[in-house]
Amino acid sequence: MPRPPMKTVRQQQLIDATLVSVERHGLHHTTINTISGLAGMSSGIISHYFGGKQGLIEATLKYLLDELKQALLRRTQGKVLTPAQRLSLIVDANFTELQRSNAATKTWLSFWSQAMHDPGLARLQHINCQRLYSNLLFSFKPLIGKPAAIEAAKQTAAMIDGFWLRSALSVSPEKEFEQAQYLCKSFIEAVIVQHGENQCH
């Protein structure tokens, strides 16, 4: 397998350093100097690759978003799955080790707060919400039909985001994240079972 170009390696190192800087200092106190210091590079390289701090912040959010997408693809690509199995894997993809890490949780929380004031981050967050909803809708439809699937997808998306947020803010995140995954999957199972029972009556 060919090695990635040096530019790609350095960009990823700067993104990783941004995650660590936000974890340690928060988004507002993360600067070009804190990032470049953690990456062991000159501050000018951030402007060279990303056009400045804002470009690097957006690239870091895109990285987390892409990791969500890739986490689901790794679990589903090339496999024959039932819609119910796929729904369960969508939940798993949102609670990976990376997405539950201190660096990722603190960065996500900072991004969500900043997105209310930053159109670029707001756009990326909207893409993330739509992707989750679309994936859930696609898998619910064959099981319960489109009208019910729309409602179930919205409820499940809110549940995944809500439980992730509560877990990230809890005093024992790891335990809470595990329970969150279980509760999200239990909700999906309950929706499917309830729909089947309603169809019988």
mmCIF file of the C-alpha atoms, coordinates in Angstrom:
data_MODEL
# 
_entry.id   MODEL 
# 
loop_
_atom_site.group_PDB 
_atom_site.id 
_atom_site.type_symbol 
_atom_site.label_atom_id 
_atom_site.label_alt_id 
_atom_site.label_comp_id 
_atom_site.label_asym_id 
_atom_site.label_entity_id 
_atom_site.label_seq_id 
_atom_site.pdbx_PDB_ins_code 
_atom_site.Cartn_x 
_atom_site.Cartn_y 
_atom_site.Cartn_z 
_atom_site.occupancy 
_atom_site.B_iso_or_equiv 
_atom_site.pdbx_formal_charge 
_atom_site.auth_seq_id 
_atom_site.auth_comp_id 
_atom_site.auth_asym_id 
_atom_site.auth_atom_id 
_atom_site.pdbx_PDB_model_num 
ATOM 1   C CA . MET A 1 1   ? 0.000   0.000  0.000  1.00 0.00 ? 1   MET A CA 1 
ATOM 2   C CA . PRO A 1 2   ? 1.545   3.351  -1.054 1.00 0.00 ? 2   PRO A CA 1 
ATOM 3   C CA . ARG A 1 3   ? 2.423   5.851  1.657  1.00 0.00 ? 3   ARG A CA 1 
ATOM 4   C CA . PRO A 1 4   ? 0.236   8.973  1.770  1.00 0.00 ? 4   PRO A CA 1 
ATOM 5   C CA . PRO A 1 5   ? 1.860   12.198 0.496  1.00 0.00 ? 5   PRO A CA 1 
ATOM 6   C CA . MET A 1 6   ? 3.678   14.330 3.099  1.00 0.00 ? 6   MET A CA 1 
ATOM 7   C CA . LYS A 1 7   ? 1.025   17.043 2.709  1.00 0.00 ? 7   LYS A CA 1 
ATOM 8   C CA . THR A 1 8   ? -1.711  14.595 3.748  1.00 0.00 ? 8   THR A CA 1 
ATOM 9   C CA . VAL A 1 9   ? 0.365   13.351 6.692  1.00 0.00 ? 9   VAL A CA 1 
ATOM 10  C CA . ARG A 1 10  ? 1.043   16.879 7.939  1.00 0.00 ? 10  ARG A CA 1 
ATOM 11  C CA . GLN A 1 11  ? -2.576  17.954 7.528  1.00 0.00 ? 11  GLN A CA 1 
ATOM 12  C CA . GLN A 1 12  ? -3.708  14.970 9.619  1.00 0.00 ? 12  GLN A CA 1 
ATOM 13  C CA . GLN A 1 13  ? -1.072  15.747 12.253 1.00 0.00 ? 13  GLN A CA 1 
ATOM 14  C CA . LEU A 1 14  ? -2.431  19.290 12.508 1.00 0.00 ? 14  LEU A CA 1 
ATOM 15  C CA . ILE A 1 15  ? -6.012  18.008 12.769 1.00 0.00 ? 15  ILE A CA 1 
ATOM 16  C CA . ASP A 1 16  ? -4.958  15.587 15.523 1.00 0.00 ? 16  ASP A CA 1 
ATOM 17  C CA . ALA A 1 17  ? -3.169  18.449 17.301 1.00 0.00 ? 17  ALA A CA 1 
ATOM 18  C CA . THR A 1 18  ? -6.327  20.584 17.024 1.00 0.00 ? 18  THR A CA 1 
ATOM 19  C CA . LEU A 1 19  ? -8.356  17.865 18.750 1.00 0.00 ? 19  LEU A CA 1 
ATOM 20  C CA . VAL A 1 20  ? -5.816  17.688 21.578 1.00 0.00 ? 20  VAL A CA 1 
ATOM 21  C CA . SER A 1 21  ? -5.654  21.487 21.882 1.00 0.00 ? 21  SER A CA 1 
ATOM 22  C CA . VAL A 1 22  ? -9.443  21.809 22.113 1.00 0.00 ? 22  VAL A CA 1 
ATOM 23  C CA . GLU A 1 23  ? -9.476  19.004 24.696 1.00 0.00 ? 23  GLU A CA 1 
ATOM 24  C CA . ARG A 1 24  ? -6.858  20.812 26.814 1.00 0.00 ? 24  ARG A CA 1 
ATOM 25  C CA . HIS A 1 25  ? -7.696  24.469 26.279 1.00 0.00 ? 25  HIS A CA 1 
ATOM 26  C CA . GLY A 1 26  ? -11.204 24.662 24.772 1.00 0.00 ? 26  GLY A CA 1 
ATOM 27  C CA . LEU A 1 27  ? -12.023 26.026 21.326 1.00 0.00 ? 27  LEU A CA 1 
ATOM 28  C CA . HIS A 1 28  ? -11.781 29.712 22.276 1.00 0.00 ? 28  HIS A CA 1 
ATOM 29  C CA . HIS A 1 29  ? -8.326  29.311 23.807 1.00 0.00 ? 29  HIS A CA 1 
ATOM 30  C CA . THR A 1 30  ? -7.049  27.106 21.006 1.00 0.00 ? 30  THR A CA 1 
ATOM 31  C CA . THR A 1 31  ? -4.703  29.162 18.860 1.00 0.00 ? 31  THR A CA 1 
ATOM 32  C CA . ILE A 1 32  ? -2.401  28.665 15.910 1.00 0.00 ? 32  ILE A CA 1 
ATOM 33  C CA . ASN A 1 33  ? 0.460   28.531 18.428 1.00 0.00 ? 33  ASN A CA 1 
ATOM 34  C CA . THR A 1 34  ? -1.138  25.885 20.682 1.00 0.00 ? 34  THR A CA 1 
ATOM 35  C CA . ILE A 1 35  ? -1.884  23.712 17.639 1.00 0.00 ? 35  ILE A CA 1 
ATOM 36  C CA . SER A 1 36  ? 1.488   24.128 15.941 1.00 0.00 ? 36  SER A CA 1 
ATOM 37  C CA . GLY A 1 37  ? 3.260   23.548 19.267 1.00 0.00 ? 37  GLY A CA 1 
ATOM 38  C CA . LEU A 1 38  ? 1.452   20.245 19.809 1.00 0.00 ? 38  LEU A CA 1 
ATOM 39  C CA . ALA A 1 39  ? 2.114   19.210 16.202 1.00 0.00 ? 39  ALA A CA 1 
ATOM 40  C CA . GLY A 1 40  ? 5.771   20.190 16.416 1.00 0.00 ? 40  GLY A CA 1 
ATOM 41  C CA . MET A 1 41  ? 5.502   22.419 13.352 1.00 0.00 ? 41  MET A CA 1 
ATOM 42  C CA . SER A 1 42  ? 5.883   26.103 12.590 1.00 0.00 ? 42  SER A CA 1 
ATOM 43  C CA . SER A 1 43  ? 2.731   28.223 12.926 1.00 0.00 ? 43  SER A CA 1 
ATOM 44  C CA . GLY A 1 44  ? 3.010   29.311 9.294  1.00 0.00 ? 44  GLY A CA 1 
ATOM 45  C CA . ILE A 1 45  ? 2.267   25.801 8.057  1.00 0.00 ? 45  ILE A CA 1 
ATOM 46  C CA . ILE A 1 46  ? -1.349  26.120 9.275  1.00 0.00 ? 46  ILE A CA 1 
ATOM 47  C CA . SER A 1 47  ? -1.905  29.108 7.004  1.00 0.00 ? 47  SER A CA 1 
ATOM 48  C CA . HIS A 1 48  ? -0.114  27.267 4.203  1.00 0.00 ? 48  HIS A CA 1 
ATOM 49  C CA . TYR A 1 49  ? -2.352  24.182 4.372  1.00 0.00 ? 49  TYR A CA 1 
ATOM 50  C CA . PHE A 1 50  ? -5.632  25.549 5.752  1.00 0.00 ? 50  PHE A CA 1 
ATOM 51  C CA . GLY A 1 51  ? -5.581  29.321 5.253  1.00 0.00 ? 51  GLY A CA 1 
ATOM 52  C CA . GLY A 1 52  ? -5.592  29.957 9.004  1.00 0.00 ? 52  GLY A CA 1 
ATOM 53  C CA . LYS A 1 53  ? -7.147  28.732 12.238 1.00 0.00 ? 53  LYS A CA 1 
ATOM 54  C CA . GLN A 1 54  ? -10.754 28.838 10.972 1.00 0.00 ? 54  GLN A CA 1 
ATOM 55  C CA . GLY A 1 55  ? -9.915  26.656 7.992  1.00 0.00 ? 55  GLY A CA 1 
ATOM 56  C CA . LEU A 1 56  ? -8.214  24.140 10.273 1.00 0.00 ? 56  LEU A CA 1 
ATOM 57  C CA . ILE A 1 57  ? -11.172 24.144 12.687 1.00 0.00 ? 57  ILE A CA 1 
ATOM 58  C CA . GLU A 1 58  ? -13.540 23.361 9.797  1.00 0.00 ? 58  GLU A CA 1 
ATOM 59  C CA . ALA A 1 59  ? -11.163 20.665 8.518  1.00 0.00 ? 59  ALA A CA 1 
ATOM 60  C CA . THR A 1 60  ? -11.167 19.090 11.989 1.00 0.00 ? 60  THR A CA 1 
ATOM 61  C CA . LEU A 1 61  ? -14.965 18.988 12.068 1.00 0.00 ? 61  LEU A CA 1 
ATOM 62  C CA . LYS A 1 62  ? -14.981 17.509 8.542  1.00 0.00 ? 62  LYS A CA 1 
ATOM 63  C CA . TYR A 1 63  ? -12.577 14.840 9.803  1.00 0.00 ? 63  TYR A CA 1 
ATOM 64  C CA . LEU A 1 64  ? -14.913 13.894 12.664 1.00 0.00 ? 64  LEU A CA 1 
ATOM 65  C CA . LEU A 1 65  ? -17.860 13.862 10.249 1.00 0.00 ? 65  LEU A CA 1 
ATOM 66  C CA . ASP A 1 66  ? -15.964 11.688 7.781  1.00 0.00 ? 66  ASP A CA 1 
ATOM 67  C CA . GLU A 1 67  ? -15.003 9.309  10.578 1.00 0.00 ? 67  GLU A CA 1 
ATOM 68  C CA . LEU A 1 68  ? -18.708 8.900  11.381 1.00 0.00 ? 68  LEU A CA 1 
ATOM 69  C CA . LYS A 1 69  ? -19.391 8.101  7.733  1.00 0.00 ? 69  LYS A CA 1 
ATOM 70  C CA . GLN A 1 70  ? -16.446 5.703  7.432  1.00 0.00 ? 70  GLN A CA 1 
ATOM 71  C CA . ALA A 1 71  ? -17.358 3.950  10.688 1.00 0.00 ? 71  ALA A CA 1 
ATOM 72  C CA . LEU A 1 72  ? -20.717 2.995  9.189  1.00 0.00 ? 72  LEU A CA 1 
ATOM 73  C CA . LEU A 1 73  ? -19.223 2.027  5.821  1.00 0.00 ? 73  LEU A CA 1 
ATOM 74  C CA . ARG A 1 74  ? -16.661 -0.254 7.489  1.00 0.00 ? 74  ARG A CA 1 
ATOM 75  C CA . ARG A 1 75  ? -19.489 -2.034 9.283  1.00 0.00 ? 75  ARG A CA 1 
ATOM 76  C CA . THR A 1 76  ? -21.840 -2.367 6.314  1.00 0.00 ? 76  THR A CA 1 
ATOM 77  C CA . GLN A 1 77  ? -19.917 -2.421 3.028  1.00 0.00 ? 77  GLN A CA 1 
ATOM 78  C CA . GLY A 1 78  ? -19.878 -5.768 1.246  1.00 0.00 ? 78  GLY A CA 1 
ATOM 79  C CA . LYS A 1 79  ? -22.198 -7.375 3.804  1.00 0.00 ? 79  LYS A CA 1 
ATOM 80  C CA . VAL A 1 80  ? -25.726 -8.679 3.354  1.00 0.00 ? 80  VAL A CA 1 
ATOM 81  C CA . LEU A 1 81  ? -27.628 -7.091 6.225  1.00 0.00 ? 81  LEU A CA 1 
ATOM 82  C CA . THR A 1 82  ? -31.247 -6.932 7.265  1.00 0.00 ? 82  THR A CA 1 
ATOM 83  C CA . PRO A 1 83  ? -32.665 -3.418 7.810  1.00 0.00 ? 83  PRO A CA 1 
ATOM 84  C CA . ALA A 1 84  ? -32.759 -4.113 11.553 1.00 0.00 ? 84  ALA A CA 1 
ATOM 85  C CA . GLN A 1 85  ? -29.082 -5.121 11.574 1.00 0.00 ? 85  GLN A CA 1 
ATOM 86  C CA . ARG A 1 86  ? -28.208 -1.970 9.656  1.00 0.00 ? 86  ARG A CA 1 
ATOM 87  C CA . LEU A 1 87  ? -30.090 0.184  12.181 1.00 0.00 ? 87  LEU A CA 1 
ATOM 88  C CA . SER A 1 88  ? -28.094 -1.397 14.988 1.00 0.00 ? 88  SER A CA 1 
ATOM 89  C CA . LEU A 1 89  ? -24.827 -0.666 13.140 1.00 0.00 ? 89  LEU A CA 1 
ATOM 90  C CA . ILE A 1 90  ? -25.844 2.976  12.634 1.00 0.00 ? 90  ILE A CA 1 
ATOM 91  C CA . VAL A 1 91  ? -26.061 3.275  16.407 1.00 0.00 ? 91  VAL A CA 1 
ATOM 92  C CA . ASP A 1 92  ? -22.652 1.600  16.826 1.00 0.00 ? 92  ASP A CA 1 
ATOM 93  C CA . ALA A 1 93  ? -21.063 3.950  14.279 1.00 0.00 ? 93  ALA A CA 1 
ATOM 94  C CA . ASN A 1 94  ? -22.116 6.956  16.373 1.00 0.00 ? 94  ASN A CA 1 
ATOM 95  C CA . PHE A 1 95  ? -20.526 5.538  19.529 1.00 0.00 ? 95  PHE A CA 1 
ATOM 96  C CA . THR A 1 96  ? -17.107 4.417  18.293 1.00 0.00 ? 96  THR A CA 1 
ATOM 97  C CA . GLU A 1 97  ? -14.004 4.694  20.452 1.00 0.00 ? 97  GLU A CA 1 
ATOM 98  C CA . LEU A 1 98  ? -13.003 7.878  18.601 1.00 0.00 ? 98  LEU A CA 1 
ATOM 99  C CA . GLN A 1 99  ? -16.410 9.545  18.978 1.00 0.00 ? 99  GLN A CA 1 
ATOM 100 C CA . ARG A 1 100 ? -16.410 8.708  22.706 1.00 0.00 ? 100 ARG A CA 1 
ATOM 101 C CA . SER A 1 101 ? -12.856 9.957  23.331 1.00 0.00 ? 101 SER A CA 1 
ATOM 102 C CA . ASN A 1 102 ? -12.274 13.044 25.474 1.00 0.00 ? 102 ASN A CA 1 
ATOM 103 C CA . ALA A 1 103 ? -10.728 14.913 22.549 1.00 0.00 ? 103 ALA A CA 1 
ATOM 104 C CA . ALA A 1 104 ? -13.675 14.199 20.226 1.00 0.00 ? 104 ALA A CA 1 
ATOM 105 C CA . THR A 1 105 ? -16.396 14.865 22.805 1.00 0.00 ? 105 THR A CA 1 
ATOM 106 C CA . LYS A 1 106 ? -14.920 18.201 23.868 1.00 0.00 ? 106 LYS A CA 1 
ATOM 107 C CA . THR A 1 107 ? -14.389 19.179 20.245 1.00 0.00 ? 107 THR A CA 1 
ATOM 108 C CA . TRP A 1 108 ? -17.958 18.234 19.259 1.00 0.00 ? 108 TRP A CA 1 
ATOM 109 C CA . LEU A 1 109 ? -19.381 20.195 22.195 1.00 0.00 ? 109 LEU A CA 1 
ATOM 110 C CA . SER A 1 110 ? -17.292 23.224 21.232 1.00 0.00 ? 110 SER A CA 1 
ATOM 111 C CA . PHE A 1 111 ? -18.365 22.934 17.592 1.00 0.00 ? 111 PHE A CA 1 
ATOM 112 C CA . TRP A 1 112 ? -22.048 22.705 18.455 1.00 0.00 ? 112 TRP A CA 1 
ATOM 113 C CA . SER A 1 113 ? -21.790 25.819 20.602 1.00 0.00 ? 113 SER A CA 1 
ATOM 114 C CA . GLN A 1 114 ? -19.839 27.724 17.948 1.00 0.00 ? 114 GLN A CA 1 
ATOM 115 C CA . ALA A 1 115 ? -22.098 26.556 15.081 1.00 0.00 ? 115 ALA A CA 1 
ATOM 116 C CA . MET A 1 116 ? -24.859 28.851 16.369 1.00 0.00 ? 116 MET A CA 1 
ATOM 117 C CA . HIS A 1 117 ? -22.648 31.814 15.439 1.00 0.00 ? 117 HIS A CA 1 
ATOM 118 C CA . ASP A 1 118 ? -20.618 30.399 12.544 1.00 0.00 ? 118 ASP A CA 1 
ATOM 119 C CA . PRO A 1 119 ? -22.368 29.691 9.193  1.00 0.00 ? 119 PRO A CA 1 
ATOM 120 C CA . GLY A 1 120 ? -19.567 27.383 8.011  1.00 0.00 ? 120 GLY A CA 1 
ATOM 121 C CA . LEU A 1 121 ? -19.768 25.141 11.065 1.00 0.00 ? 121 LEU A CA 1 
ATOM 122 C CA . ALA A 1 122 ? -23.579 25.334 11.034 1.00 0.00 ? 122 ALA A CA 1 
ATOM 123 C CA . ARG A 1 123 ? -23.599 24.051 7.448  1.00 0.00 ? 123 ARG A CA 1 
ATOM 124 C CA . LEU A 1 124 ? -21.367 21.107 8.369  1.00 0.00 ? 124 LEU A CA 1 
ATOM 125 C CA . GLN A 1 125 ? -23.539 20.291 11.375 1.00 0.00 ? 125 GLN A CA 1 
ATOM 126 C CA . HIS A 1 126 ? -26.646 20.383 9.143  1.00 0.00 ? 126 HIS A CA 1 
ATOM 127 C CA . ILE A 1 127 ? -24.987 17.898 6.773  1.00 0.00 ? 127 ILE A CA 1 
ATOM 128 C CA . ASN A 1 128 ? -24.244 15.638 9.741  1.00 0.00 ? 128 ASN A CA 1 
ATOM 129 C CA . CYS A 1 129 ? -27.865 15.752 10.962 1.00 0.00 ? 129 CYS A CA 1 
ATOM 130 C CA . GLN A 1 130 ? -29.258 15.055 7.495  1.00 0.00 ? 130 GLN A CA 1 
ATOM 131 C CA . ARG A 1 131 ? -26.890 12.121 6.937  1.00 0.00 ? 131 ARG A CA 1 
ATOM 132 C CA . LEU A 1 132 ? -27.922 10.450 10.187 1.00 0.00 ? 132 LEU A CA 1 
ATOM 133 C CA . TYR A 1 133 ? -31.617 11.012 9.471  1.00 0.00 ? 133 TYR A CA 1 
ATOM 134 C CA . SER A 1 134 ? -31.296 9.706  5.873  1.00 0.00 ? 134 SER A CA 1 
ATOM 135 C CA . ASN A 1 135 ? -29.467 6.555  6.980  1.00 0.00 ? 135 ASN A CA 1 
ATOM 136 C CA . LEU A 1 136 ? -32.092 5.818  9.604  1.00 0.00 ? 136 LEU A CA 1 
ATOM 137 C CA . LEU A 1 137 ? -34.974 6.528  7.236  1.00 0.00 ? 137 LEU A CA 1 
ATOM 138 C CA . PHE A 1 138 ? -33.505 4.239  4.563  1.00 0.00 ? 138 PHE A CA 1 
ATOM 139 C CA . SER A 1 139 ? -33.360 1.335  7.034  1.00 0.00 ? 139 SER A CA 1 
ATOM 140 C CA . PHE A 1 140 ? -36.688 1.937  8.764  1.00 0.00 ? 140 PHE A CA 1 
ATOM 141 C CA . LYS A 1 141 ? -38.723 2.174  5.525  1.00 0.00 ? 141 LYS A CA 1 
ATOM 142 C CA . PRO A 1 142 ? -38.649 -1.530 4.560  1.00 0.00 ? 142 PRO A CA 1 
ATOM 143 C CA . LEU A 1 143 ? -39.643 -2.467 8.088  1.00 0.00 ? 143 LEU A CA 1 
ATOM 144 C CA . ILE A 1 144 ? -42.478 -0.089 8.934  1.00 0.00 ? 144 ILE A CA 1 
ATOM 145 C CA . GLY A 1 145 ? -43.338 1.864  5.762  1.00 0.00 ? 145 GLY A CA 1 
ATOM 146 C CA . LYS A 1 146 ? -42.444 5.444  4.850  1.00 0.00 ? 146 LYS A CA 1 
ATOM 147 C CA . PRO A 1 147 ? -44.910 7.473  7.002  1.00 0.00 ? 147 PRO A CA 1 
ATOM 148 C CA . ALA A 1 148 ? -43.951 5.665  10.213 1.00 0.00 ? 148 ALA A CA 1 
ATOM 149 C CA . ALA A 1 149 ? -40.292 5.549  9.143  1.00 0.00 ? 149 ALA A CA 1 
ATOM 150 C CA . ILE A 1 150 ? -40.088 9.349  8.903  1.00 0.00 ? 150 ILE A CA 1 
ATOM 151 C CA . GLU A 1 151 ? -41.280 9.687  12.496 1.00 0.00 ? 151 GLU A CA 1 
ATOM 152 C CA . ALA A 1 152 ? -39.091 6.828  13.746 1.00 0.00 ? 152 ALA A CA 1 
ATOM 153 C CA . ALA A 1 153 ? -35.983 8.209  12.002 1.00 0.00 ? 153 ALA A CA 1 
ATOM 154 C CA . LYS A 1 154 ? -36.480 11.648 13.574 1.00 0.00 ? 154 LYS A CA 1 
ATOM 155 C CA . GLN A 1 155 ? -37.043 10.135 17.018 1.00 0.00 ? 155 GLN A CA 1 
ATOM 156 C CA . THR A 1 156 ? -34.034 7.823  16.761 1.00 0.00 ? 156 THR A CA 1 
ATOM 157 C CA . ALA A 1 157 ? -31.739 10.589 15.489 1.00 0.00 ? 157 ALA A CA 1 
ATOM 158 C CA . ALA A 1 158 ? -32.779 12.801 18.411 1.00 0.00 ? 158 ALA A CA 1 
ATOM 159 C CA . MET A 1 159 ? -32.235 9.896  20.773 1.00 0.00 ? 159 MET A CA 1 
ATOM 160 C CA . ILE A 1 160 ? -28.730 9.146  19.460 1.00 0.00 ? 160 ILE A CA 1 
ATOM 161 C CA . ASP A 1 161 ? -27.714 12.808 19.655 1.00 0.00 ? 161 ASP A CA 1 
ATOM 162 C CA . GLY A 1 162 ? -29.382 13.318 23.022 1.00 0.00 ? 162 GLY A CA 1 
ATOM 163 C CA . PHE A 1 163 ? -27.906 10.240 24.649 1.00 0.00 ? 163 PHE A CA 1 
ATOM 164 C CA . TRP A 1 164 ? -24.478 11.025 23.180 1.00 0.00 ? 164 TRP A CA 1 
ATOM 165 C CA . LEU A 1 165 ? -24.676 14.538 24.648 1.00 0.00 ? 165 LEU A CA 1 
ATOM 166 C CA . ARG A 1 166 ? -25.831 13.353 28.075 1.00 0.00 ? 166 ARG A CA 1 
ATOM 167 C CA . SER A 1 167 ? -23.061 10.742 28.121 1.00 0.00 ? 167 SER A CA 1 
ATOM 168 C CA . ALA A 1 168 ? -20.382 13.245 27.077 1.00 0.00 ? 168 ALA A CA 1 
ATOM 169 C CA . LEU A 1 169 ? -21.410 15.576 29.915 1.00 0.00 ? 169 LEU A CA 1 
ATOM 170 C CA . SER A 1 170 ? -21.750 12.880 32.590 1.00 0.00 ? 170 SER A CA 1 
ATOM 171 C CA . VAL A 1 171 ? -19.292 12.211 35.427 1.00 0.00 ? 171 VAL A CA 1 
ATOM 172 C CA . SER A 1 172 ? -18.678 8.651  34.152 1.00 0.00 ? 172 SER A CA 1 
ATOM 173 C CA . PRO A 1 173 ? -18.866 8.955  30.335 1.00 0.00 ? 173 PRO A CA 1 
ATOM 174 C CA . GLU A 1 174 ? -17.686 5.432  29.447 1.00 0.00 ? 174 GLU A CA 1 
ATOM 175 C CA . LYS A 1 175 ? -20.432 3.742  31.456 1.00 0.00 ? 175 LYS A CA 1 
ATOM 176 C CA . GLU A 1 176 ? -23.023 6.214  30.154 1.00 0.00 ? 176 GLU A CA 1 
ATOM 177 C CA . PHE A 1 177 ? -21.978 5.749  26.527 1.00 0.00 ? 177 PHE A CA 1 
ATOM 178 C CA . GLU A 1 178 ? -22.400 1.965  26.806 1.00 0.00 ? 178 GLU A CA 1 
ATOM 179 C CA . GLN A 1 179 ? -25.849 2.368  28.315 1.00 0.00 ? 179 GLN A CA 1 
ATOM 180 C CA . ALA A 1 180 ? -26.725 4.946  25.652 1.00 0.00 ? 180 ALA A CA 1 
ATOM 181 C CA . GLN A 1 181 ? -25.958 2.473  22.868 1.00 0.00 ? 181 GLN A CA 1 
ATOM 182 C CA . TYR A 1 182 ? -28.112 -0.159 24.540 1.00 0.00 ? 182 TYR A CA 1 
ATOM 183 C CA . LEU A 1 183 ? -31.045 2.218  25.058 1.00 0.00 ? 183 LEU A CA 1 
ATOM 184 C CA . CYS A 1 184 ? -30.938 3.488  21.463 1.00 0.00 ? 184 CYS A CA 1 
ATOM 185 C CA . LYS A 1 185 ? -31.002 -0.078 20.148 1.00 0.00 ? 185 LYS A CA 1 
ATOM 186 C CA . SER A 1 186 ? -33.800 -0.996 22.564 1.00 0.00 ? 186 SER A CA 1 
ATOM 187 C CA . PHE A 1 187 ? -35.848 1.931  21.253 1.00 0.00 ? 187 PHE A CA 1 
ATOM 188 C CA . ILE A 1 188 ? -35.365 0.794  17.645 1.00 0.00 ? 188 ILE A CA 1 
ATOM 189 C CA . GLU A 1 189 ? -36.416 -2.749 18.542 1.00 0.00 ? 189 GLU A CA 1 
ATOM 190 C CA . ALA A 1 190 ? -39.485 -1.438 20.373 1.00 0.00 ? 190 ALA A CA 1 
ATOM 191 C CA . VAL A 1 191 ? -40.533 0.663  17.354 1.00 0.00 ? 191 VAL A CA 1 
ATOM 192 C CA . ILE A 1 192 ? -40.263 -2.339 15.038 1.00 0.00 ? 192 ILE A CA 1 
ATOM 193 C CA . VAL A 1 193 ? -42.149 -4.637 17.427 1.00 0.00 ? 193 VAL A CA 1 
ATOM 194 C CA . GLN A 1 194 ? -44.874 -2.058 18.072 1.00 0.00 ? 194 GLN A CA 1 
ATOM 195 C CA . HIS A 1 195 ? -45.383 -1.531 14.349 1.00 0.00 ? 195 HIS A CA 1 
ATOM 196 C CA . GLY A 1 196 ? -45.692 -5.286 13.827 1.00 0.00 ? 196 GLY A CA 1 
ATOM 197 C CA . GLU A 1 197 ? -48.278 -5.528 16.605 1.00 0.00 ? 197 GLU A CA 1 
ATOM 198 C CA . ASN A 1 198 ? -50.256 -2.644 15.168 1.00 0.00 ? 198 ASN A CA 1 
ATOM 199 C CA . GLN A 1 199 ? -50.299 -4.339 11.775 1.00 0.00 ? 199 GLN A CA 1 
ATOM 200 C CA . CYS A 1 200 ? -51.813 -7.457 13.372 1.00 0.00 ? 200 CYS A CA 1 
ATOM 201 C CA . HIS A 1 201 ? -54.781 -5.577 14.856 1.00 0.00 ? 201 HIS A CA 1 
# 
